[in-house]
Amino acid sequence: MTIEIKAPAFPESIADGEVAAWHKTEGESVSRDELIVEIETDKVVMEVVAPEDGVITKIHVQEGDTIESEQLLATLEQGAVAPSAGAPAATVEAATTAGVAAATGTSVDDTDMAALLGPAARQLVDVHKLDISQISGSGKNGRITKEDIVR
């Protein structure tokens, strides 16, 4: 079954938002409640998660695009499996490795570290021009939270 993934309903005071970051690509498997995309408005960063397990079949907007409330973002094929059976295990292994490396203070590629930032933490890092390799994450799988930045 095909499921449309839409932007959340924005409050009345927010006219539009911008696609801040895609965490998944076309053809990639997702699990229910897994982060897919972040939408940034002038007031808040919203996370859009997968409504069901499946595969992202089509991404309709790109990073940096301006979107409106409840606009179609992507299409998900419910229950489908990505073509490569090894891909989900590799993704989990990479996330675990990055989490362990962050927790132990060892070096991790900047791209991997950026994926470990929560939305509020990402905004603080950008505003204050912080080096994320110097911050150890206390969130799930070594994810860097706002509280980690403030410390």
N, CA, C and O atoms as a MOPAC input file, in Angstrom:
PM7 MOZYME 1SCF
protein

 N      0.84200 1    -1.17300 1     0.00000 1
 C      0.00000 1     0.00000 1     0.00000 1
 C      0.89400 1     1.24600 1     0.00000 1
 O      1.87300 1     1.30900 1     0.74400 1
 N      0.56400 1     2.21100 1    -0.81500 1
 C      1.33100 1     3.44900 1    -0.91400 1
 C      0.81000 1     4.46800 1     0.09600 1
 O     -0.39500 1     4.69900 1     0.20000 1
 N      1.73200 1     5.06800 1     0.83200 1
 C      1.38400 1     6.07100 1     1.83900 1
 C      2.05400 1     7.38400 1     1.45800 1
 O      3.24000 1     7.41400 1     1.12900 1
 N      1.28400 1     8.47200 1     1.50500 1
 C      1.84800 1     9.79500 1     1.24700 1
 C      2.38200 1    10.36200 1     2.55800 1
 O      1.67600 1    10.38400 1     3.56600 1
 N      3.61600 1    10.81500 1     2.53900 1
 C      4.21000 1    11.45900 1     3.70800 1
 C      4.12100 1    12.96300 1     3.46300 1
 O      4.69500 1    13.49000 1     2.51000 1
 N      3.39000 1    13.63300 1     4.34100 1
 C      3.14500 1    15.06400 1     4.16000 1
 C      3.78400 1    15.86800 1     5.28600 1
 O      4.07500 1    15.34800 1     6.36300 1
 N      3.99000 1    17.14800 1     5.00500 1
 C      4.48100 1    18.07000 1     6.02900 1
 C      3.42300 1    18.16800 1     7.11900 1
 O      2.23300 1    18.01800 1     6.84300 1
 N      3.84100 1    18.41600 1     8.34300 1
 C      2.86000 1    18.58700 1     9.40800 1
 C      2.00000 1    19.82900 1     9.16600 1
 O      2.37200 1    20.71600 1     8.39700 1
 N      0.86300 1    19.87600 1     9.82500 1
 C      0.00800 1    21.06500 1     9.75200 1
 C      0.68900 1    22.17100 1    10.55100 1
 O      0.93600 1    22.01800 1    11.74700 1
 N      0.99000 1    23.28200 1     9.88800 1
 C      1.65400 1    24.39600 1    10.55300 1
 C      0.62200 1    25.20800 1    11.32400 1
 O     -0.53200 1    25.29300 1    10.90500 1
 N      1.01800 1    25.80500 1    12.44200 1
 C      0.11100 1    26.70500 1    13.15900 1
 C     -0.25600 1    27.90100 1    12.28000 1
 O      0.42800 1    28.18600 1    11.29700 1
 N     -1.33000 1    28.59200 1    12.63300 1
 C     -1.80100 1    29.73600 1    11.85100 1
 C     -0.73300 1    30.79000 1    11.63900 1
 O     -0.69700 1    31.43400 1    10.59000 1
 N      0.14200 1    30.97600 1    12.62500 1
 C      1.14600 1    32.04100 1    12.55400 1
 C      2.32100 1    31.69600 1    11.63400 1
 O      3.17700 1    32.54300 1    11.37800 1
 N      2.36200 1    30.46200 1    11.13900 1
 C      3.46100 1    30.03500 1    10.26600 1
 C      2.91400 1    29.78000 1     8.86900 1
 O      2.05800 1    28.91600 1     8.67800 1
 N      3.40900 1    30.53300 1     7.89600 1
 C      2.91400 1    30.42300 1     6.52100 1
 C      3.56800 1    29.27400 1     5.76700 1
 O      2.89600 1    28.54400 1     5.03800 1
 N      4.88100 1    29.11100 1     5.94000 1
 C      5.59200 1    28.07100 1     5.20500 1
 C      6.83100 1    27.63200 1     5.97200 1
 O      7.16500 1    28.19300 1     7.01600 1
 N      7.50000 1    26.62800 1     5.44000 1
 C      8.71500 1    26.11300 1     6.05400 1
 C      9.70500 1    25.72900 1     4.97900 1
 O      9.41400 1    25.81900 1     3.78600 1
 N     10.87200 1    25.30200 1     5.41000 1
 C     11.92100 1    24.90300 1     4.47900 1
 C     12.37800 1    23.49600 1     4.83500 1
 O     12.51700 1    23.15500 1     6.00900 1
 N     12.61200 1    22.68200 1     3.80400 1
 C     13.13400 1    21.33800 1     4.03100 1
 C     14.58400 1    21.51100 1     4.47800 1
 O     15.44700 1    21.88000 1     3.68200 1
 N     14.84600 1    21.24100 1     5.75900 1
 C     16.18000 1    21.46200 1     6.32500 1
 C     17.12700 1    20.31100 1     6.00300 1
 O     18.26600 1    20.54000 1     5.59500 1
 N     16.66100 1    19.06800 1     6.18600 1
 C     17.55100 1    17.92400 1     5.95800 1
 C     16.75300 1    16.65000 1     5.73700 1
 O     15.81400 1    16.35000 1     6.47400 1
 N     17.14000 1    15.91000 1     4.71400 1
 C     16.58900 1    14.57500 1     4.48700 1
 C     17.50600 1    13.58200 1     5.18400 1
 O     18.72500 1    13.63900 1     5.02000 1
 N     16.92800 1    12.67600 1     5.95900 1
 C     17.70900 1    11.64200 1     6.63800 1
 C     17.60900 1    10.30600 1     5.90800 1
 O     18.29900 1     9.34900 1     6.25900 1
 N     16.75500 1    10.24300 1     4.89900 1
 C     16.58100 1     9.04000 1     4.08300 1
 C     16.59200 1     9.43200 1     2.61800 1
 O     16.33200 1    10.58400 1     2.27300 1
 N     16.89600 1     8.46700 1     1.75500 1
 C     16.91500 1     8.70600 1     0.31400 1
 C     15.91800 1     7.77700 1    -0.36200 1
 O     15.41000 1     6.84200 1     0.25700 1
 N     15.64000 1     8.03900 1    -1.63900 1
 C     14.74300 1     7.16500 1    -2.39600 1
 C     15.32300 1     5.75900 1    -2.42400 1
 O     16.52500 1     5.57300 1    -2.60800 1
 N     14.44900 1     4.77000 1    -2.23700 1
 C     14.86400 1     3.37800 1    -2.26500 1
 C     15.36600 1     2.85600 1    -0.93200 1
 O     15.69900 1     1.67600 1    -0.81600 1
 N     15.42400 1     3.70900 1     0.06800 1
 C     15.93800 1     3.31200 1     1.37600 1
 C     14.80200 1     2.82400 1     2.27600 1
 O     13.71300 1     3.39800 1     2.28200 1
 N     15.06900 1     1.75800 1     3.03500 1
 C     14.09000 1     1.22200 1     3.97800 1
 C     13.97600 1     2.12100 1     5.19700 1
 O     14.95200 1     2.73500 1     5.63000 1
 N     12.76500 1     2.18900 1     5.74600 1
 C     12.52900 1     2.93100 1     6.98200 1
 C     11.68200 1     2.08200 1     7.91400 1
 O     10.91200 1     1.22900 1     7.47400 1
 N     11.83300 1     2.32700 1     9.19400 1
 C     11.01000 1     1.68100 1    10.20500 1
 C     10.00100 1     2.68900 1    10.72500 1
 O     10.22100 1     3.89800 1    10.65700 1
 N      8.91100 1     2.18600 1    11.23700 1
 C      7.88200 1     3.05800 1    11.81300 1
 C      8.53200 1     3.97900 1    12.85000 1
 O      9.35000 1     3.53200 1    13.65300 1
 N      8.17000 1     5.25300 1    12.83000 1
 C      8.65500 1     6.29500 1    13.74300 1
 C     10.12300 1     6.67000 1    13.54100 1
 O     10.69700 1     7.36500 1    14.37900 1
 N     10.73600 1     6.22200 1    12.44800 1
 C     12.11400 1     6.60000 1    12.14300 1
 C     12.12200 1     7.97300 1    11.46600 1
 O     11.29100 1     8.25400 1    10.60300 1
 N     13.06600 1     8.81800 1    11.86700 1
 C     13.17100 1    10.17000 1    11.31700 1
 C     13.47000 1    10.11500 1     9.82600 1
 O     14.40700 1     9.44400 1     9.39300 1
 N     12.65600 1    10.83700 1     9.03800 1
 C     12.83200 1    10.87600 1     7.58700 1
 C     13.35500 1    12.23700 1     7.14000 1
 O     14.31300 1    12.32100 1     6.37100 1
 N     12.71800 1    13.30400 1     7.62800 1
 C     13.06100 1    14.64900 1     7.15200 1
 C     12.79700 1    15.67100 1     8.25600 1
 O     11.92900 1    15.47800 1     9.10800 1
 N     13.56000 1    16.75900 1     8.22200 1
 C     13.34700 1    17.86100 1     9.15200 1
 C     12.85500 1    19.07600 1     8.37200 1
 O     13.38700 1    19.41100 1     7.31400 1
 N     11.83000 1    19.72700 1     8.91500 1
 C     11.25000 1    20.92700 1     8.32200 1
 C     11.54000 1    22.08300 1     9.27500 1
 O     11.20800 1    22.01800 1    10.45900 1
 N     12.15600 1    23.13500 1     8.75700 1
 C     12.49900 1    24.28600 1     9.58300 1
 C     11.60200 1    25.46400 1     9.21100 1
 O     11.45900 1    25.80600 1     8.03700 1
 N     11.00000 1    26.07900 1    10.23400 1
 C     10.21700 1    27.29200 1    10.03000 1
 C     10.93700 1    28.42300 1    10.75500 1
 O     11.99700 1    28.21100 1    11.34300 1
 N     10.36800 1    29.61000 1    10.71600 1
 C     11.00400 1    30.72100 1    11.41400 1
 C     10.92700 1    30.57100 1    12.92800 1
 O     11.60000 1    31.30100 1    13.65600 1
 N     10.11300 1    29.62900 1    13.41400 1
 C      9.93700 1    29.47100 1    14.85500 1
 C     10.38600 1    28.11700 1    15.40600 1
 O     10.72900 1    28.01600 1    16.58400 1
 N     10.38900 1    27.08700 1    14.57500 1
 C     10.62900 1    25.74500 1    15.10400 1
 C     11.17500 1    24.82400 1    14.01600 1
 O     10.98900 1    25.06500 1    12.82300 1
 N     11.85400 1    23.76200 1    14.45700 1
 C     12.27100 1    22.69600 1    13.54600 1
 C     11.39300 1    21.48900 1    13.86300 1
 O     11.36300 1    21.01200 1    14.99700 1
 N     10.67700 1    20.99900 1    12.84300 1
 C      9.77200 1    19.85900 1    13.02600 1
 C     10.38200 1    18.61500 1    12.39800 1
 O     10.97400 1    18.67300 1    11.32000 1
 N     10.23200 1    17.49700 1    13.08300 1
 C     10.70700 1    16.22300 1    12.55300 1
 C      9.52800 1    15.45700 1    11.97600 1
 O      8.47400 1    15.36200 1    12.60500 1
 N      9.70600 1    14.91400 1    10.78400 1
 C      8.68400 1    14.08300 1    10.15400 1
 C      9.21000 1    12.65600 1    10.19600 1
 O     10.30000 1    12.37000 1     9.70100 1
 N      8.42200 1    11.76200 1    10.79200 1
 C      8.83600 1    10.37000 1    10.94300 1
 C      7.99400 1     9.45700 1    10.05300 1
 O      6.91800 1     9.83700 1     9.59000 1
 N      8.50100 1     8.26200 1     9.82700 1
 C      7.79500 1     7.28500 1     8.99900 1
 C      6.54100 1     6.80200 1     9.73000 1
 O      6.61400 1     6.41800 1    10.89700 1
 N      5.38800 1     6.82100 1     9.04900 1
 C      4.15800 1     6.35600 1     9.67900 1
 C      4.09200 1     4.82800 1     9.78100 1
 O      3.37700 1     4.29300 1    10.62800 1
 N      4.83600 1     4.12800 1     8.91900 1
 C      4.84700 1     2.66300 1     8.88100 1
 C      6.21600 1     2.18900 1     8.40100 1
 O      7.01700 1     2.98500 1     7.91300 1
 N      6.48200 1     0.88700 1     8.54100 1
 C      7.67300 1     0.28000 1     7.94400 1
 C      7.49100 1     0.25600 1     6.43300 1
 O      6.37700 1     0.07100 1     5.94200 1
 N      8.57200 1     0.44100 1     5.70100 1
 C      8.47700 1     0.37900 1     4.24700 1
 C      9.70700 1     0.93800 1     3.57300 1
 O     10.78100 1     1.01400 1     4.16900 1
 N      9.53600 1     1.33400 1     2.30700 1
 C     10.62400 1     1.87500 1     1.49700 1
 C     10.17700 1     3.21100 1     0.91300 1
 O      9.05800 1     3.33800 1     0.41700 1
 N     11.06200 1     4.20500 1     0.97700 1
 C     10.79000 1     5.50500 1     0.35800 1
 C     10.88100 1     5.30400 1    -1.15000 1
 O     11.95600 1     5.00600 1    -1.67000 1
 N      9.76200 1     5.46500 1    -1.85900 1
 C      9.77000 1     5.24200 1    -3.30600 1
 C      9.98400 1     6.52500 1    -4.09800 1
 O     10.49300 1     6.48400 1    -5.21700 1
 N      9.59600 1     7.67000 1    -3.52400 1
 C      9.75000 1     8.93300 1    -4.25500 1
 C      9.86300 1    10.08400 1    -3.26600 1
 O      9.07100 1    10.18700 1    -2.32900 1
 N     10.85300 1    10.95000 1    -3.47900 1
 C     10.98600 1    12.18600 1    -2.71100 1
 C     10.53600 1    13.31400 1    -3.63400 1
 O     11.09300 1    13.50200 1    -4.71500 1
 N      9.52800 1    14.05800 1    -3.19900 1
 C      8.90300 1    15.07400 1    -4.04800 1
 C      9.48900 1    16.47200 1    -3.88700 1
 O      9.29800 1    17.31600 1    -4.76200 1
 N     10.20000 1    16.73700 1    -2.79000 1
 C     10.82800 1    18.04500 1    -2.56200 1
 C     12.26900 1    17.82200 1    -2.12300 1
 O     12.59200 1    16.78200 1    -1.54800 1
 N     13.12100 1    18.77700 1    -2.38700 1
 C     14.54300 1    18.65300 1    -2.06800 1
 C     14.90800 1    19.55000 1    -0.88600 1
 O     14.14800 1    20.44300 1    -0.51300 1
 N     16.09200 1    19.29700 1    -0.29800 1
 C     16.58200 1    20.15600 1     0.77400 1
 C     16.64500 1    21.58900 1     0.27500 1
 O     17.09200 1    21.85300 1    -0.84100 1
 N     16.19300 1    22.50800 1     1.11400 1
 C     16.20900 1    23.92400 1     0.74700 1
 C     14.92300 1    24.40300 1     0.10800 1
 O     14.70200 1    25.61000 1     0.00600 1
 N     14.06000 1    23.48000 1    -0.33100 1
 C     12.78800 1    23.87300 1    -0.94500 1
 C     11.85000 1    24.46300 1     0.11300 1
 O     11.82600 1    24.00800 1     1.25700 1
 N     11.09000 1    25.46600 1    -0.27900 1
 C     10.06700 1    26.04900 1     0.58400 1
 C      8.78900 1    25.24800 1     0.38900 1
 O      8.36700 1    24.97900 1    -0.73600 1
 N      8.17900 1    24.87100 1     1.51500 1
 C      6.96300 1    24.05400 1     1.45800 1
 C      5.86000 1    24.70500 1     2.27600 1
 O      6.11000 1    25.57400 1     3.11000 1
 N      4.63700 1    24.26500 1     2.01800 1
 C      3.47300 1    24.74700 1     2.75100 1
 C      2.96900 1    23.65300 1     3.68700 1
 O      3.37600 1    22.49500 1     3.58900 1
 N      2.09100 1    24.03500 1     4.57900 1
 C      1.47600 1    23.11300 1     5.51800 1
 C      0.83000 1    21.94100 1     4.77500 1
 O      0.10500 1    22.14600 1     3.80200 1
 N      1.08900 1    20.73800 1     5.22500 1
 C      0.52000 1    19.49700 1     4.70300 1
 C      0.85100 1    19.22400 1     3.23600 1
 O      0.11300 1    18.50500 1     2.56200 1
 N      1.94700 1    19.78700 1     2.73600 1
 C      2.38800 1    19.52200 1     1.36000 1
 C      3.01200 1    18.13000 1     1.28300 1
 O      3.66000 1    17.67900 1     2.22700 1
 N      2.81100 1    17.45700 1     0.15600 1
 C      3.37700 1    16.13300 1    -0.07100 1
 C      4.90100 1    16.21900 1    -0.10900 1
 O      5.47000 1    16.99300 1    -0.88000 1
 N      5.55900 1    15.41000 1     0.73600 1
 C      7.01800 1    15.40100 1     0.80600 1
 C      7.61300 1    14.17400 1     0.12500 1
 O      8.58600 1    14.27200 1    -0.62300 1
 N      7.01200 1    13.01600 1     0.39800 1
 C      7.55900 1    11.76500 1    -0.12900 1
 C      6.46000 1    10.71700 1    -0.19500 1
 O      5.37500 1    10.88800 1     0.36200 1
 N      6.76800 1     9.62800 1    -0.89000 1
 C      5.85300 1     8.50000 1    -0.99500 1
 C      6.55300 1     7.27600 1    -0.41100 1
 O      7.73000 1     7.02900 1    -0.67600 1
 N      5.80800 1     6.51900 1     0.38500 1
 C      6.33500 1     5.33900 1     1.06900 1
 C      5.53200 1     4.12000 1     0.63300 1
 O      4.30100 1     4.15200 1     0.63300 1
 N      6.21900 1     3.05600 1     0.26700 1
 C      5.54900 1     1.78800 1    -0.04300 1
 C      5.56700 1     0.96200 1     1.23600 1
 O      6.61200 1     0.45700 1     1.64700 1
 N      4.39500 1     0.83000 1     1.86300 1
 C      4.28300 1     0.14300 1     3.14100 1
 C      4.65900 1    -1.32600 1     3.01600 1
 O      4.23500 1    -2.00800 1     2.08300 1
 N      5.45500 1    -1.80700 1     3.95800 1
 C      5.81500 1    -3.21600 1     4.02400 1
 C      6.84800 1    -3.65900 1     3.01500 1
 O      7.29300 1    -4.80600 1     3.06500 1
 N      7.24500 1    -2.79400 1     2.10300 1
 C      8.25200 1    -3.15900 1     1.09800 1
 C      9.62100 1    -3.26400 1     1.75700 1
 O      9.85400 1    -2.72100 1     2.83700 1
 N     10.51600 1    -3.97000 1     1.08700 1
 C     11.88300 1    -4.13800 1     1.57000 1
 C     12.81900 1    -3.56900 1     0.51900 1
 O     12.60200 1    -3.75500 1    -0.67900 1
 N     13.85200 1    -2.87900 1     0.96000 1
 C     14.83500 1    -2.31400 1     0.03000 1
 C     15.48900 1    -3.44000 1    -0.75400 1
 O     15.63200 1    -4.54500 1    -0.23000 1
 N     15.89400 1    -3.18800 1    -2.00700 1
 C     16.47900 1    -4.22100 1    -2.85600 1
 C     17.66700 1    -4.94800 1    -2.23800 1
 O     17.79500 1    -6.16000 1    -2.40900 1
 N     18.53100 1    -4.24300 1    -1.53100 1
 C     19.71500 1    -4.85800 1    -0.94000 1
 C     19.41500 1    -5.26500 1     0.49200 1
 O     19.16700 1    -4.40800 1     1.34000 1
 N     19.43300 1    -6.55500 1     0.77000 1
 C     19.12100 1    -7.04100 1     2.10700 1
 C     20.18200 1    -6.61800 1     3.11300 1
 O     19.87900 1    -6.51600 1     4.30200 1
 N     21.41000 1    -6.37000 1     2.68200 1
 C     22.49300 1    -5.99000 1     3.58100 1
 C     22.45000 1    -4.53200 1     3.98600 1
 O     23.11100 1    -4.16300 1     4.95700 1
 N     21.71900 1    -3.69600 1     3.30400 1
 C     21.71700 1    -2.26100 1     3.57400 1
 C     21.21300 1    -1.90800 1     4.97400 1
 O     21.86900 1    -1.11700 1     5.65200 1
 N     20.07200 1    -2.45400 1     5.45100 1
 C     19.62700 1    -2.06800 1     6.78300 1
 C     20.63600 1    -2.43400 1     7.86800 1
 O     20.85200 1    -1.65100 1     8.79200 1
 N     21.25400 1    -3.60300 1     7.77300 1
 C     22.24100 1    -4.00700 1     8.76800 1
 C     23.43100 1    -3.06100 1     8.74100 1
 O     23.95800 1    -2.69800 1     9.79200 1
 N     23.85400 1    -2.66400 1     7.55900 1
 C     24.98300 1    -1.74500 1     7.43800 1
 C     24.63400 1    -0.39700 1     8.05100 1
 O     25.47700 1     0.22900 1     8.69400 1
 N     23.39400 1     0.05700 1     7.85800 1
 C     22.96800 1     1.33400 1     8.42000 1
 C     22.97800 1     1.26200 1     9.93900 1
 O     23.47100 1     2.17500 1    10.60100 1
 N     22.43700 1     0.18400 1    10.49700 1
 C     22.42100 1     0.01900 1    11.94600 1
 C     23.84700 1    -0.06000 1    12.47700 1
 O     24.16400 1     0.55100 1    13.49800 1
 N     24.70500 1    -0.80800 1    11.79200 1
 C     26.09300 1    -0.94600 1    12.22000 1
 C     26.80300 1     0.40200 1    12.19200 1
 O     27.55200 1     0.71800 1    13.11700 1
 N     26.58500 1     1.19800 1    11.15800 1
 C     27.21800 1     2.50700 1    11.05100 1
 C     26.74000 1     3.42300 1    12.17500 1
 O     27.53800 1     4.14500 1    12.77200 1
 N     25.44100 1     3.39300 1    12.46100 1
 C     24.90600 1     4.23600 1    13.52800 1
 C     25.47100 1     3.81300 1    14.87700 1
 O     25.81500 1     4.66200 1    15.69900 1
 N     25.57000 1     2.51300 1    15.11000 1
 C     26.12100 1     2.01100 1    16.35800 1
 C     27.58600 1     2.39400 1    16.48600 1
 O     28.02000 1     2.83500 1    17.55000 1
 N     28.34900 1     2.23100 1    15.41900 1
 C     29.76300 1     2.58900 1    15.43100 1
 C     29.93200 1     4.06700 1    15.72700 1
 O     30.78600 1     4.44600 1    16.52900 1
 N     29.12800 1     4.90600 1    15.08900 1
 C     29.20900 1     6.34700 1    15.32000 1
 C     28.84400 1     6.66800 1    16.76500 1
 O     29.47300 1     7.51900 1    17.39300 1
 N     27.81900 1     5.98200 1    17.29600 1
 C     27.40300 1     6.21300 1    18.67500 1
 C     28.48100 1     5.82000 1    19.66200 1
 O     28.74300 1     6.55300 1    20.61500 1
 N     29.11000 1     4.67800 1    19.45000 1
 C     30.18700 1     4.21900 1    20.31900 1
 C     31.37500 1     5.16500 1    20.22000 1
 O     31.97200 1     5.52000 1    21.23700 1
 N     31.72000 1     5.57100 1    19.01500 1
 C     32.85000 1     6.47700 1    18.82300 1
 C     32.58200 1     7.81000 1    19.51300 1
 O     33.47800 1     8.37900 1    20.13700 1
 N     31.36100 1     8.30500 1    19.40300 1
 C     31.03000 1     9.57700 1    20.04200 1
 C     31.08600 1     9.43800 1    21.56000 1
 O     31.56300 1    10.33700 1    22.25300 1
 N     30.59900 1     8.31000 1    22.07300 1
 C     30.59200 1     8.09600 1    23.51000 1
 C     32.00200 1     7.93900 1    24.07200 1
 O     32.26600 1     8.34300 1    25.20400 1
 N     32.90300 1     7.35900 1    23.29300 1
 C     34.26500 1     7.14300 1    23.77100 1
 C     35.18800 1     8.29100 1    23.42700 1
 O     36.34600 1     8.30700 1    23.84600 1
 N     34.68500 1     9.25600 1    22.66500 1
 C     35.49000 1    10.42000 1    22.32400 1
 C     36.42100 1    10.19900 1    21.14900 1
 O     37.26300 1    11.05400 1    20.87500 1
 N     36.29900 1     9.08100 1    20.44400 1
 C     37.15400 1     8.85400 1    19.29100 1
 C     36.63600 1     9.63000 1    18.10500 1
 O     35.49700 1    10.09700 1    18.10800 1
 N     37.46500 1     9.76900 1    17.09500 1
 C     37.11800 1    10.57300 1    15.92900 1
 C     36.11800 1     9.85300 1    15.03500 1
 O     36.23200 1     8.65100 1    14.79700 1
 N     35.14300 1    10.60000 1    14.54600 1
 C     34.15700 1    10.09100 1    13.60400 1
 C     34.05500 1    11.10400 1    12.48000 1
 O     34.18000 1    12.30600 1    12.71700 1
 N     33.83000 1    10.64000 1    11.27000 1
 C     33.67100 1    11.51200 1    10.10800 1
 C     32.62300 1    12.58900 1    10.40200 1
 O     31.60400 1    12.29900 1    11.03000 1
 N     32.86400 1    13.84200 1     9.95100 1
 C     31.94500 1    14.95300 1    10.20200 1
 C     30.54300 1    14.67500 1     9.68200 1
 O     29.56500 1    15.10100 1    10.29600 1
 N     30.42800 1    13.96800 1     8.56400 1
 C     29.11700 1    13.65300 1     8.01100 1
 C     28.35400 1    12.75600 1     8.97600 1
 O     27.16100 1    12.95700 1     9.20300 1
 N     29.04300 1    11.76000 1     9.54900 1
 C     28.41200 1    10.88200 1    10.52200 1
 C     27.99400 1    11.67000 1    11.75900 1
 O     26.90800 1    11.45700 1    12.30000 1
 N     28.85600 1    12.57700 1    12.20200 1
 C     28.55200 1    13.37100 1    13.39000 1
 C     27.34100 1    14.27100 1    13.14900 1
 O     26.49900 1    14.41900 1    14.03400 1
 N     27.24400 1    14.87000 1    11.96800 1
 C     26.11400 1    15.75100 1    11.66900 1
 C     24.79900 1    14.97500 1    11.74300 1
 O     23.77500 1    15.52700 1    12.14600 1
 N     24.82500 1    13.71300 1    11.36100 1
 C     23.62100 1    12.88500 1    11.41600 1
 C     23.20800 1    12.60300 1    12.85700 1
 O     22.05300 1    12.26600 1    13.12000 1
 N     24.14900 1    12.74000 1    13.78900 1
 C     23.85400 1    12.48000 1    15.19000 1
 C     23.29000 1    13.69800 1    15.92000 1
 O     22.97000 1    13.61000 1    17.10500 1
 N     23.16700 1    14.81100 1    15.24100 1
 C     22.65900 1    16.02800 1    15.87000 1
 C     21.13900 1    16.08000 1    15.83300 1
 O     20.52800 1    15.83300 1    14.79300 1
 N     20.53300 1    16.40200 1    16.96800 1
 C     19.11200 1    16.68000 1    16.99200 1
 C     18.88100 1    18.05600 1    16.38100 1
 O     19.83400 1    18.82000 1    16.23200 1
 N     17.64400 1    18.39400 1    16.02300 1
 C     17.37200 1    19.67300 1    15.36800 1
 C     17.79600 1    20.89000 1    16.19500 1
 O     18.42100 1    21.81000 1    15.66800 1
 N     17.46500 1    20.89700 1    17.47100 1
 C     17.82900 1    22.03900 1    18.31600 1
 C     19.34600 1    22.12000 1    18.46700 1
 O     19.91800 1    23.21000 1    18.45900 1
 N     19.99300 1    20.96400 1    18.60400 1
 C     21.45300 1    20.93000 1    18.71900 1
 C     22.09600 1    21.42700 1    17.43300 1
 O     23.07100 1    22.17700 1    17.48100 1
 N     21.56600 1    21.02000 1    16.28600 1
 C     22.11500 1    21.45500 1    14.99300 1
 C     22.05400 1    22.98200 1    14.88100 1
 O     23.00100 1    23.61700 1    14.41700 1
 N     20.94100 1    23.55400 1    15.30700 1
 C     20.78600 1    25.00200 1    15.22300 1
 C     21.80300 1    25.70400 1    16.13300 1
 O     22.40200 1    26.70000 1    15.72800 1
 N     22.00500 1    25.19800 1    17.35100 1
 C     22.98400 1    25.79400 1    18.25900 1
 C     24.39900 1    25.68900 1    17.70100 1
 O     25.17900 1    26.63600 1    17.80200 1
 N     24.73200 1    24.53800 1    17.11200 1
 C     26.05900 1    24.34600 1    16.51600 1
 C     26.27100 1    25.34200 1    15.38300 1
 O     27.34000 1    25.94200 1    15.27600 1
 N     25.26000 1    25.52000 1    14.53800 1
 C     25.36900 1    26.45800 1    13.41600 1
 C     25.52600 1    27.89900 1    13.89600 1
 O     26.36700 1    28.63900 1    13.38600 1
 N     24.72100 1    28.29100 1    14.87000 1
 C     24.74100 1    29.67100 1    15.35700 1
 C     26.07100 1    30.00300 1    16.02900 1
 O     26.63000 1    31.07900 1    15.81800 1
 N     26.57700 1    29.06500 1    16.84500 1
 C     27.79000 1    29.32500 1    17.62200 1
 C     29.06000 1    28.79400 1    16.96200 1
 O     30.14400 1    28.88700 1    17.53700 1
 N     28.93200 1    28.23700 1    15.75500 1
 C     30.08700 1    27.72200 1    14.99300 1
 C     30.93400 1    26.77000 1    15.84200 1
 O     32.15100 1    26.93100 1    15.94500 1
 N     30.27800 1    25.77800 1    16.44700 1
 C     30.95700 1    24.82300 1    17.31600 1
 C     31.50700 1    23.64400 1    16.52600 1
 O     30.99000 1    23.30700 1    15.46100 1
 N     32.55600 1    23.02000 1    17.04900 1
 C     33.15200 1    21.82500 1    16.45600 1
 C     32.48200 1    20.60900 1    17.09200 1
 O     32.74100 1    20.29500 1    18.25400 1
 N     31.62000 1    19.92300 1    16.33200 1
 C     30.84900 1    18.81900 1    16.91200 1
 C     31.70900 1    17.61900 1    17.28300 1
 O     31.26900 1    16.76900 1    18.05800 1
 N     32.91700 1    17.52900 1    16.75200 1
 C     33.78100 1    16.40000 1    17.11500 1
 C     34.26200 1    16.51900 1    18.56200 1
 O     34.75700 1    15.54600 1    19.13000 1
 N     34.12000 1    17.70000 1    19.15800 1
 C     34.53800 1    17.92400 1    20.54200 1
 C     33.39800 1    17.71000 1    21.54000 1
 O     33.58200 1    17.87700 1    22.74600 1
 N     32.21800 1    17.34100 1    21.02900 1
 C     31.04100 1    17.18100 1    21.88100 1
 C     30.66600 1    15.71300 1    21.92900 1
 O     30.52900 1    15.06400 1    20.89200 1
 N     30.50000 1    15.18800 1    23.14200 1
 C     30.10200 1    13.79400 1    23.23500 1
 C     28.60100 1    13.72500 1    23.49400 1
 O     28.07400 1    14.41500 1    24.36600 1
 N     27.92400 1    12.88100 1    22.72000 1
 C     26.46900 1    12.79100 1    22.77600 1
 C     25.97900 1    11.89200 1    23.88500 1
 O     26.56200 1    10.84000 1    24.14600 1
 N     24.89900 1    12.30800 1    24.54400 1
 C     24.32100 1    11.50900 1    25.61800 1
 C     22.97800 1    10.90100 1    25.21600 1
 O     22.36600 1    10.17000 1    25.99400 1
 N     22.52200 1    11.20500 1    24.00000 1
 C     21.24100 1    10.68400 1    23.53100 1
 C     21.35200 1     9.25100 1    23.03200 1
 O     22.41100 1     8.63000 1    23.11900 1
 N     20.24800 1     8.73800 1    22.50900 1
 C     20.18800 1     7.38000 1    21.98400 1
 C     21.21600 1     7.19800 1    20.86600 1
 O     21.29900 1     8.02800 1    19.96100 1
 N     21.98700 1     6.13000 1    20.92100 1
 C     23.04300 1     5.81800 1    19.94800 1
 C     24.06800 1     6.93400 1    19.81400 1
 O     24.62800 1     7.13400 1    18.73600 1
 N     24.32200 1     7.67100 1    20.90600 1
 C     25.32600 1     8.72400 1    20.88000 1
 C     24.85800 1    10.01400 1    20.25300 1
 O     25.67300 1    10.88900 1    19.95900 1
 N     23.55300 1    10.15300 1    20.04000 1
 C     23.00700 1    11.36900 1    19.41900 1
 C     23.28800 1    12.57700 1    20.31400 1
 O     23.13300 1    12.50900 1    21.53400 1
 N     23.70000 1    13.67700 1    19.69100 1
 C     24.01900 1    14.90300 1    20.41300 1
 C     22.73800 1    15.70900 1    20.59900 1
 O     22.05500 1    16.05000 1    19.63400 1
 N     22.42800 1    16.00500 1    21.85700 1
 C     21.21100 1    16.73900 1    22.18000 1
 C     21.53100 1    18.19700 1    22.50300 1
 O     22.69400 1    18.57800 1    22.63700 1
 N     20.49600 1    18.98800 1    22.62400 1
 C     20.65000 1    20.40000 1    22.98600 1
 C     21.37100 1    20.51300 1    24.33200 1
 O     22.21500 1    21.39100 1    24.51600 1
 N     21.04200 1    19.64000 1    25.25200 1
 C     21.65300 1    19.67100 1    26.57800 1
 C     23.15800 1    19.41400 1    26.50400 1
 O     23.92200 1    19.99600 1    27.27400 1
 N     23.59100 1    18.54700 1    25.58100 1
 C     25.02400 1    18.28500 1    25.40400 1
 C     25.74500 1    19.54900 1    24.94400 1
 O     26.87400 1    19.80300 1    25.36400 1
 N     25.11000 1    20.33700 1    24.09300 1
 C     25.71100 1    21.57000 1    23.57100 1
 C     25.80500 1    22.61500 1    24.67800 1
 O     26.82300 1    23.29400 1    24.81200 1
 N     24.74300 1    22.74200 1    25.46800 1
 C     24.69600 1    23.75300 1    26.51800 1
 C     25.76200 1    23.48600 1    27.57900 1
 O     26.30200 1    24.42600 1    28.16300 1
 N     26.07100 1    22.20700 1    27.83500 1
 C     27.09200 1    21.86000 1    28.83300 1
 C     28.38600 1    22.29500 1    28.34100 1
 O     29.39900 1    22.10800 1    29.01600 1

